[in-house]
């Protein structure tokens, strides 16, 4: 069975828009002022972990337990994040064509899985590997290997990785022996080997897999 691995944030789902909405909602619901909201937007911009809310509670001497605030944030992100219907439809086509579909994502396990459940992706994904599962982050090849194992297989020549991050997704996927498709958006670093293919949208990547995967 052919294996296609995908990044989650910035590839299958739009974390940026969901993040801004989730922070705004959390801040409003807890009557936080602009100082706390700004801290959250700044400190969690790239990624959020449970320990960040220990820092938040300590910095602003909040009465709410950090565990509670983390769970609220996870819930707000799950409520805010979306996966476009076109992406879900493309993944359905990929599954119908006999592909195994996995996700290899950096991030805390509970929040990444909450996003996948909330967006309808769970019904289309055979296996998920989040960096929080084993405390290993992309570009470490072990995360890609875990994603394949969670799909009931192992990495083989001809498998694919699609993502928006040049270092973690593209260079990391290549280091794990995967062919890589880059979803444009971030600047491409000088000196980094070029991906096998480049697209503007993940749906184009799936179209490419369906038509060129034997190359």
N, C-alpha and C positions, 0 to 999 in steps of 0.2 A: 504493500500500500504506500502510495506517495504521501509525503509529510510536508505540510506547510505550517511553519511557525510564524506567529505575528506578535509584535509589540502591542501593548494595550494603549497607554496614554499617548495621544498625539498621532496614533495610527488607526486603531479601531474606534476609539472614542476621543472626544474633545475634552481633555482635562481642564484646559485653560478657562473656558467659559464656565464650566461646572464649578471650578474652584472659586472664582469670583462670586458666583451666586451663593455657594455654600457658606463662605465667610460672611457675606452680607446678611444671610439669614441667621446664622449662628449669633452674630454680633447683635442683631436686632432682638432676637428672642431672649438674650441674656442681658439686654440693656447695656452692652459694652459701648464705651466711648470710642472716639477715633484713634486714641493711642493704642488700645488693644487691637482694634480692627487692623490698623496699620502694621502692628507687630505680626499678626497672623498672616497678612498678605505678603509680608516680606520674608518671614522665617520659613513659611511653608510653601513658598512659590515653586520650588523645584520638586519637593517631595515632602510628605508628612509621615511621621512615625509616632507611635504611642509616647515615646520619651519627650517629644516636643511639648506635650501638654503638661508634663511635669515642670518643664522650664517656664511655660506660660503661667502656671499656677504660682510658681515661686516668684517670678518676676513681678507679678501684679498682686500677689498675696490674695489670690481668689479663694473664696470659701467653698466653691464646688470642687469635688474630688477630680483629679486628673483623669481617672478612668472614665468617669461620667462624661467629661468634656470630650474625650477621645471618641466615645461611642456616639455622642451627638454629632461630632464632625463626620464620622463614618456614615451615619444616617443621612446627614445633609448632603454629602457628596453623592451618595447613591440616589438620592431624590433628584439631584440636579443634573447628573451626567446623562448623556444621551448617545445612542448609536444610530446613525442615519439609516433610514429604511433601505437605501441603496446598498449600504454595506452589508446589512443583514441578508438582503437578496443575493448579493454576490457570494457571500459565504455559503448560502444554501446551494447555489449552483456548484460551488467547489465540492461540497459534501456529496451532492447528487452525482458528481463525476467520479466519485470514489476516493477522494482525498481524505486523509486524516488531518484535522485542524487542531493546532495547539497554540497556547499563549505562553510566551516567555517574557516576564515583566519584572522590572525593579519596583519595589514597593512592599509595604506591609501586607501580609497575607489577607487579613480580614477586610481591609478596605478595597483591595483589588478584586477580591471575590464578590464583595458587595456590589461593585460597579458592574461586574459581569452578569450577576443575577438580575440587577435592576434594568439592564439594557436589553435583555432578551438574548444576549450572546451565549448564555449558559447552554441553551438548547442546541447550539451549533459548534460547540467546542468539545473536543475529546479529552483534552488534558490541559491543566494550568500549572505552571511553575512560577511562583513569585519569590523574589529574593528573600523575603521574610521567612520562607519555608525552611531554608537551610543556611541563612545568614551568608549567602553568596550572591553577588550582584553581577549582572552583565557589565563588562564583556567576558567574564569568566566562563569558559566553555561548559563548566559543570551545570550552569543553569539551563543551557540549551539541552544538555543531555538529560536533565531531569524532566524538562518539558516533553521530550520524546518518550521517556519512560512512562510518564503520566498518560501519554496517548497509546500506551501498550506496544511501543516499538523502540527502536534505537536509531541514532543518527546514521544515515547511509549516504554515499555520494548521490547527488541529485536532489536531496532534500533542500528546502528553501527557508529563508528567514526574511521577513519584510518588516521594516521599521523606519522611523523618522530620525533616529539619532545616529550620526555617522560612526561614532566611536563604539557605543554600546551595542547597537543593533547590527550595523554593517560590518565593521571590523571585528566585532565579537562573533558574529555569525560566521564570518569567513574563517576565523581562528578555530571554530568548532567544526569546520569542514563543510559548511553550508554555502549554497549559492545565495546571494543577497540582493534584495530589491530595496532601493532607498526611496522613501516618500519625501520629496523635497519640502523644505521649510527652514531648517537650520542651515547656517553656513557650512560649507564643506571644507574641512581643515586641509591646509597644504600638507602634502606628503602622504596622505592617506590613500591607500589603493582604491581604485574606482570600483563601484558596485557592478554586479553583473547586468543590472538594469535599473533605470531611474524613472519614476513616475511622479505625477502631481497629486495623486489621490490613491488610496488603498484599493478602490474598486478597479483602477487601471492595473494595479499589481495582480489582482485576482484574474482579470482578463488575460494578462500575460501568462500567468501560470496555466490557464486553461488552453492556451493556444501554442505556447512555446516551451512547455516544461520538459520536452524530450531533447531539447537542444544541448 
